[in-house]
Amino acid sequence: MRALAFTLLLTAGSAALAGPIYRWVDENGVIHFSDQPRPGATVVNIQPAPPSAAAAARTTPRPVTVAQSSTPQDDPDDFAYTSCAITSPTSEQTLPNAFSATISWRITPALRPGDRVTLALDGQLVPGVPANASSFTISPIDRGQHSVMVSVLDSNGSGLCQSAGVTFFVRQPGLGGN
């Protein structure tokens, strides 16, 4: 549960991720995260996910050197996720007449045993997401603007990969014919 709280902070939006993130444990043992420093808080370092394929296609290609000496299976300490991305809904997508939203994502390479996926909606951790899922339906969902983000955490709750936030809109029929 505490590791899941970590993801909650990660989804607070790009503005919160622009500066340092602080972590502290209160007198009840509850872990908190904030963009504001507090006494006894430590700075959390998060490595951003590599850009998505679409973003990479918009940039100038660069030569890539591939190390042939090991694979993630050969040396677990060298393992890194190369991509964490929300695949649905798409950025700025509107879901008309929707009372639920299915969020899908892609993690590359596949999750290692012990690692888990967490999902956040509007800066709040979504409960009940299976640790190794690739999609989850949020129901009910309020109408309006929403932001989602997916993260991969290791067994200690450390962030290994984080998607960019995706903003989407939910439209629902209004009351009284509006």
C-alpha positions in Angstrom: 0.0 0.0 0.0 2.8 2.4 0.8 4.4 1.8 -2.5 1.2 2.6 -4.2 1.1 6.0 -2.5 4.4 6.7 -4.3 2.5 6.5 -7.6 -0.1 8.9 -6.3 2.5 11.6 -6.2 3.9 10.8 -9.5 0.5 11.5 -11.1 0.1 15.0 -9.6 1.0 16.4 -13.0 4.0 17.7 -14.9 4.1 20.9 -12.8 4.7 18.9 -9.7 7.4 16.8 -11.5 9.3 19.9 -12.6 11.0 20.3 -9.1 12.1 18.0 -6.3 9.7 15.6 -4.7 9.9 15.0 -1.0 9.0 11.9 1.0 8.4 11.6 4.7 6.7 9.2 7.2 4.3 10.6 9.7 3.9 9.5 13.4 1.4 6.8 12.3 3.8 5.3 9.8 2.0 6.7 6.7 4.2 7.6 3.9 3.6 11.1 2.3 4.9 12.8 -0.8 4.9 16.5 -1.6 6.6 19.1 -3.8 7.1 21.2 -0.6 10.0 20.3 1.8 9.1 19.4 5.3 11.3 18.6 8.4 12.7 15.1 8.1 11.7 14.7 4.4 14.1 13.2 1.9 14.3 14.0 -1.8 12.9 11.3 -4.1 14.8 10.8 -7.4 12.6 9.5 -10.3 14.0 8.6 -13.7 11.6 9.6 -16.5 10.5 7.1 -19.0 12.1 7.3 -22.5 10.0 9.2 -25.0 7.2 7.3 -26.8 7.7 6.0 -30.3 5.5 8.9 -31.6 7.7 11.5 -29.8 10.9 9.8 -31.1 9.6 9.9 -34.6 9.2 13.7 -34.4 12.9 14.1 -33.4 16.0 13.8 -35.5 17.2 10.1 -35.5 20.5 9.5 -33.7 22.8 6.6 -34.1 22.1 3.8 -31.5 24.8 1.6 -30.0 23.6 -1.7 -28.7 25.6 -3.5 -26.1 26.0 -7.2 -27.0 27.6 -8.2 -23.7 24.5 -8.9 -21.6 20.7 -9.1 -21.6 18.4 -8.2 -18.7 18.2 -11.9 -17.9 22.0 -12.1 -17.7 22.5 -9.2 -15.3 19.4 -8.1 -13.3 21.2 -5.0 -12.1 21.4 -3.7 -15.6 17.7 -4.2 -16.3 15.7 -1.1 -17.4 12.2 -0.6 -18.8 12.5 1.1 -22.2 8.9 2.3 -22.4 6.0 3.0 -20.1 3.1 4.5 -22.1 -0.7 5.0 -21.9 -2.1 3.7 -25.2 -5.8 4.4 -24.6 -7.4 6.9 -24.2 -5.2 9.1 -26.4 -4.2 12.6 -25.4 -7.1 15.1 -25.6 -9.6 12.3 -26.5 -13.2 12.9 -25.6 -15.3 9.9 -24.5 -18.9 10.8 -25.3 -21.8 9.3 -23.2 -19.3 7.5 -21.0 -19.9 6.3 -17.5 -16.7 4.3 -17.4 -13.2 4.6 -19.0 -10.9 1.7 -19.9 -7.3 2.8 -19.5 -4.7 0.7 -21.4 -0.9 0.8 -21.3 2.2 -0.8 -22.7 5.3 -1.6 -20.6 8.4 -2.6 -22.6 9.9 -5.1 -21.9 7.3 -7.2 -20.1 7.1 -6.9 -16.3 9.7 -8.7 -14.3 8.5 -11.0 -11.5 8.1 -8.9 -8.4 7.6 -5.6 -10.3 4.0 -4.1 -10.4 2.0 -1.6 -12.3 0.1 1.2 -10.6 -2.4 3.5 -12.2 -3.3 7.0 -11.1 -6.3 9.1 -12.1 -6.3 12.8 -11.4 -3.4 12.5 -9.0 -5.1 9.7 -7.0 -4.0 6.1 -7.0 -6.7 3.8 -8.5 -7.4 0.9 -6.2 -7.9 -2.6 -7.4 -5.6 -2.5 -10.4 -3.9 -6.0 -10.7 -0.1 -5.7 -10.4 0.6 -7.1 -13.8 -2.4 -5.8 -15.8 -2.2 -4.0 -19.1 -5.6 -2.3 -18.8 -8.2 -1.4 -16.2 -11.7 -0.1 -16.4 -12.6 2.8 -14.1 -16.3 2.8 -13.3 -18.0 5.0 -12.5 -16.1 8.0 -13.8 -17.2 11.6 -13.4 -17.7 13.8 -16.4 -15.1 16.4 -17.2 -11.3 16.5 -17.7 -9.2 13.7 -16.3 -5.5 12.8 -16.4 -4.0 9.3 -16.1 -0.5 8.0 -15.6 1.0 4.5 -15.2 4.1 3.6 -13.2 6.2 0.5 -12.6 7.4 -0.1 -9.1 9.9 -2.8 -7.9 9.2 -5.0 -4.9 10.6 -2.3 -2.6 8.3 0.4 -4.0 11.0 2.2 -5.9 9.9 3.8 -9.2 11.4 2.1 -12.3 9.4 3.6 -15.1 6.7 6.2 -15.5 4.5 7.2 -18.4 3.7 10.7 -19.4 0.4 11.9 -18.2 -2.5 11.7 -20.7 -5.4 14.1 -20.4 -8.8 13.0 -21.7 -12.4 14.2 -21.4 -15.6 12.4 -20.4 -18.9 13.7 -21.6 -22.2 12.5 -20.1 -25.8 13.5 -20.8 -26.9 16.4 -18.7 -30.0 16.6 -16.6 -33.1 18.3 -18.0 -32.2 17.7 -21.6 -28.9 19.7 -21.5 
